[in-house]
Amino acid sequence: MSRPRGLLADDHMLVIDGLRRILEPECEVVGAVEDGRSLLLEAERLKPDIVLLDISMPLLNGVEAARKLRKIVPAAKLIFVTMHADATYVTGAFRAGASGYVLKRCASMELVSAIHEVLKGRT
């Protein structure tokens, strides 16, 4: 079986580099972007299986991008990786189509676990 294709979206390159290192053993990282509009363009072009995205991004925030991603790549699993712990953000993310929500303060193994669960069709 081929490895899942992952796309990363965060407005901080240091975070993208860290996510890439965590994700690479689990997936083929096919792209990384720094804003919501670029995320939509790259998702349409690359057709990822999984997208890790932040809520706070320039040009188009992650929640709005997720709503649009559901139409562009409906089969892709979306996991928010964010600093926002407030229930309002969590609820908004899942309503927009998220399959997972991981806080940036969590251990990398929690993110890996979330990736595995989401790829199995779980939330």
N, C-alpha and C positions, 0 to 999 in steps of 0.2 A: 504494500500500500504506500502511496506517495505521502510525503509529509504535507501537513496543512500549510497554506500560503498565508502569511501574516503581513498586515499593513499597520504602521505605527503613526500616531498623530498626537503631537504635543508641541507647544510653542517654546519649549526649552530643549536645546540640543543635548544638554547634559542628561536630561531625562530620557530622551530618545536613545542615546548611546547606552544607558543603563537598561532600558527595556529591551533593546536589541540583544544585549548580552544574556539577559534572562530568557528571552524568547527563542534564540537561535538553536538551542538543543531540542526544542519542542517543535519548531516550525521553520519553514523557509521564509525568512524576512524578505519580502519582495519590494518594499518601499517604506519611506518615512517622509512625513510632511510636517510643516510647522503652523498650518492654519486650516480652518474648516473648509474653505473653498478649494484649496489644493487637495484636501482629503477626498472631496467628491470627485474631482477630476481623476485622481490616481485610482480611486476605487473602481470607477467606470472602466479605466484602461486596464488595470491589473486583475480585477475580479478576485479579490482575496477571499479566503475561507473564514478568516478571523481578523477583526479590526480592534486594536487597542487605542482608545482615544481619551483625551482629556475633556473636561467640561469647558474650562476657560481657555479659549483660543481666539486669536484675532480673525477678523473678516467674517467668521461664522462660528458661533459657539458649538460645542460638542453635542448638545441636546438637539439643536436645530439641524446640525449635520447628520445626526443619527436618524432623524425623521426622513431626511432626503435619501440617506443610504438605504433605508428599508425598501425604497422604490428602485434605486439604481442596482443594488446587489442584495436582493431579498434573501438569498441563502446564507449570506455572511453572518457570522456570530459577532456581536458587538460587546466588548468589555470596556467599561469606563475605568480608567486609572486616574484618580483625581485626589485632591486634597479636601474636597468638599464632603464633609460627613453629615451635614444637615439633611434631615428626612425629606425636605422639599426637593433637594437636588436628586436624591436617590429615587424618589417617586417619579420625578420628571424624566430621569434617564430610562427607567423601565417603561414608562408610558411611551417614550420615543422609540423603543425597540431594543433596549439593552437586554443581553442575556446574563451579564455579570457586572458587578460593581466592586472595585477594589480600591482601598485608600492607599495613597502613596506612602503612608507611614507603616504599612504592613510589611511583613517579611516577604522576600522574593518567593519563598516556597508557597505562600498563600496565593500569589499571582499564578504560579505554575499549576497549583491545584485548581484554581478557577478556570484556567485555560482547558485543563483536562475535562472538567465537569461540563463546561459549555460545549466543547467539541463532541461530547456524548449526548448533547441535546438537553442537558439540565440547566437550571438557573443557579 
